[in-house]
Amino acid sequence: ALDHGHPVFITADRPNENCKHCDAPQLDSRHSTLALPILRNDRPAGVLMAHSSQAGVIDDAEQGLLGDLALSLGYVIDNLHITRRERRRSEELRLLNQVTRAALESHGDTQHLATALAAGLADTAEIDDCEIVIWDEARHRIVDRAASPCMVSRGMDPASEATVAALLEFRRPAACGTDLMPADVIVPGTRPVEEAIIGVPLVARDLHLGAAYMVMGSEFRCNQEDLERTGRIAEHIALAIAWTRASQANQRRLAAVCQRQQSGRGN
């Protein structure tokens, strides 16, 4: 049906016949199953199968009604895709705002930032659990880390200094296992990935700032759209870490200036 772009019959005596070789719909007296393509914006979205235990019962009027139903299903599927896309965009904006707020409320404390980010990321439809790791590039080591409460209770800890360093060198989202591999090869197409751990490097202005490890939920799909959205979130987190570190450095400089001034007054 999808190949032809119009309804096709499957013969009663040859139920496994390939639809590519089905004859025209006028042969309905010899058939008991009708396959109707469901289209979304003129692209295949599925097939509506109408079965009958008797041959010749699907007449022209019923074909018309089933055709209208398949058309309506195409509109419904399209609306569901639009609703899902808008909901996920709203979720992404909410999460980005949450990252910004966490940075502003961290007051230069990267541990506080990591804790807020881990809890915030785990509070989404796509991510079940999350761990944020903050990296010291100069010393090549982890300096702060925080995981969502559920991830801690499950004893999941995919991050080590070796895996963080490898992920930062990899420079793209990766499936975390024995070896890193691109996240888009976890599953073909848009099949859901449950309980998959995706590691995302946190890099801003060529600074290696850390990594986010996410246990993906049932709504995450390893397609280009989802991976691009994960990348945007990672960029925002990396900028938040960079801003927090800059704020921390400014606080230290200010404290040093105040201490020198106080020492000068004492002398």
Solvent accessible surface area in square Angstrom, and as a share of the most:
residue,aa,sasa,rsa
1,A,10,0.08
2,L,73,0.36
3,D,103,0.53
4,H,77,0.35
5,G,43,0.41
6,H,76,0.34
7,P,39,0.24
8,V,0,0.00
9,F,2,0.01
10,I,20,0.10
11,T,7,0.04
12,A,57,0.44
13,D,115,0.60
14,R,124,0.45
15,P,92,0.58
16,N,148,0.76
17,E,35,0.16
18,N,82,0.42
19,C,34,0.20
20,K,118,0.50
21,H,132,0.59
22,C,13,0.08
23,D,82,0.42
24,A,41,0.32
25,P,40,0.25
26,Q,136,0.60
27,L,46,0.23
28,D,32,0.17
29,S,80,0.51
30,R,134,0.49
31,H,8,0.03
32,S,16,0.10
33,T,17,0.10
34,L,0,0.00
35,A,1,0.01
36,L,2,0.01
37,P,16,0.10
38,I,13,0.06
39,L,72,0.36
40,R,44,0.16
41,N,96,0.49
42,D,131,0.68
43,R,144,0.53
44,P,87,0.54
45,A,42,0.32
46,G,24,0.23
47,V,59,0.34
48,L,34,0.17
49,M,77,0.34
50,A,18,0.14
51,H,134,0.60
52,S,30,0.19
53,S,119,0.77
54,Q,118,0.52
55,A,59,0.46
56,G,35,0.34
57,V,62,0.36
58,I,13,0.07
59,D,70,0.36
60,D,116,0.60
61,A,73,0.56
62,E,73,0.33
63,Q,31,0.14
64,G,41,0.39
65,L,125,0.62
66,L,38,0.19
67,G,27,0.26
68,D,87,0.45
69,L,84,0.42
70,A,6,0.04
71,L,105,0.52
72,S,54,0.35
73,L,57,0.28
74,G,2,0.02
75,Y,135,0.51
76,V,77,0.45
77,I,43,0.22
78,D,25,0.13
79,N,88,0.45
80,L,111,0.55
81,H,78,0.35
82,I,72,0.37
83,T,85,0.49
84,R,66,0.24
85,R,110,0.40
86,E,100,0.45
87,R,108,0.39
88,R,6,0.02
89,R,108,0.39
90,S,67,0.43
91,E,46,0.21
92,E,3,0.01
93,L,81,0.40
94,R,95,0.35
95,L,5,0.02
96,L,31,0.16
97,N,96,0.49
98,Q,40,0.18
99,V,2,0.01
100,T,61,0.35
101,R,122,0.45
102,A,7,0.05
103,A,6,0.05
104,L,105,0.52
105,E,90,0.41
106,S,3,0.02
107,H,137,0.61
108,G,3,0.03
109,D,65,0.34
110,T,9,0.05
111,Q,70,0.31
112,H,84,0.38
113,L,0,0.00
114,A,0,0.00
115,T,73,0.42
116,A,34,0.27
117,L,4,0.02
118,A,1,0.01
119,A,53,0.41
120,G,3,0.03
121,L,1,0.00
122,A,25,0.20
123,D,92,0.48
124,T,23,0.13
125,A,44,0.34
126,E,25,0.11
127,I,11,0.05
128,D,66,0.34
129,D,1,0.00
130,C,0,0.00
131,E,7,0.03
132,I,0,0.00
133,V,0,0.00
134,I,0,0.00
135,W,3,0.01
136,D,26,0.14
137,E,77,0.35
138,A,101,0.78
139,R,145,0.53
140,H,114,0.51
141,R,106,0.39
142,I,19,0.10
143,V,51,0.29
144,D,31,0.16
145,R,83,0.30
146,A,14,0.11
147,A,30,0.23
148,S,3,0.02
149,P,106,0.67
150,C,67,0.40
151,M,0,0.00
152,V,99,0.57
153,S,92,0.59
154,R,104,0.38
155,G,64,0.62
156,M,45,0.20
157,D,90,0.47
158,P,31,0.19
159,A,6,0.05
160,S,49,0.32
161,E,82,0.37
162,A,78,0.60
163,T,54,0.31
164,V,0,0.00
165,A,24,0.19
166,A,45,0.35
167,L,1,0.00
168,L,3,0.01
169,E,136,0.61
170,F,57,0.24
171,R,130,0.48
172,R,121,0.44
173,P,29,0.19
174,A,0,0.00
175,A,9,0.07
176,C,38,0.23
177,G,62,0.59
178,T,141,0.82
179,D,110,0.57
180,L,49,0.24
181,M,86,0.39
182,P,32,0.20
183,A,2,0.02
184,D,70,0.36
185,V,85,0.49
186,I,42,0.21
187,V,19,0.11
188,P,103,0.65
189,G,56,0.54
190,T,78,0.46
191,R,154,0.56
192,P,57,0.36
193,V,9,0.05
194,E,116,0.52
195,E,96,0.43
196,A,18,0.14
197,I,34,0.17
198,I,0,0.00
199,G,0,0.00
200,V,3,0.01
201,P,13,0.08
202,L,0,0.00
203,V,34,0.20
204,A,8,0.06
205,R,184,0.67
206,D,114,0.59
207,L,87,0.43
208,H,37,0.17
209,L,4,0.02
210,G,0,0.00
211,A,0,0.00
212,A,0,0.00
213,Y,2,0.01
214,M,2,0.01
215,V,0,0.00
216,M,2,0.01
217,G,2,0.02
218,S,63,0.41
219,E,49,0.22
220,F,1,0.00
221,R,62,0.23
222,C,5,0.03
223,N,34,0.18
224,Q,119,0.53
225,E,78,0.35
226,D,0,0.00
227,L,23,0.11
228,E,86,0.38
229,R,14,0.05
230,T,8,0.04
231,G,22,0.21
232,R,99,0.36
233,I,13,0.07
234,A,5,0.04
235,E,107,0.48
236,H,58,0.26
237,I,0,0.00
238,A,0,0.00
239,L,80,0.40
240,A,7,0.06
241,I,0,0.00
242,A,15,0.12
243,W,120,0.42
244,T,0,0.00
245,R,65,0.24
246,A,51,0.40
247,S,22,0.14
248,Q,46,0.20
249,A,35,0.27
250,N,79,0.41
251,Q,85,0.38
252,R,157,0.57
253,R,142,0.52
254,L,115,0.57
255,A,61,0.48
256,A,39,0.30
257,V,57,0.33
258,C,54,0.33
259,Q,122,0.54
260,R,154,0.56
261,Q,95,0.42
262,Q,120,0.53
263,S,60,0.39
264,G,47,0.45
265,R,182,0.67
266,G,69,0.66
267,N,165,0.85
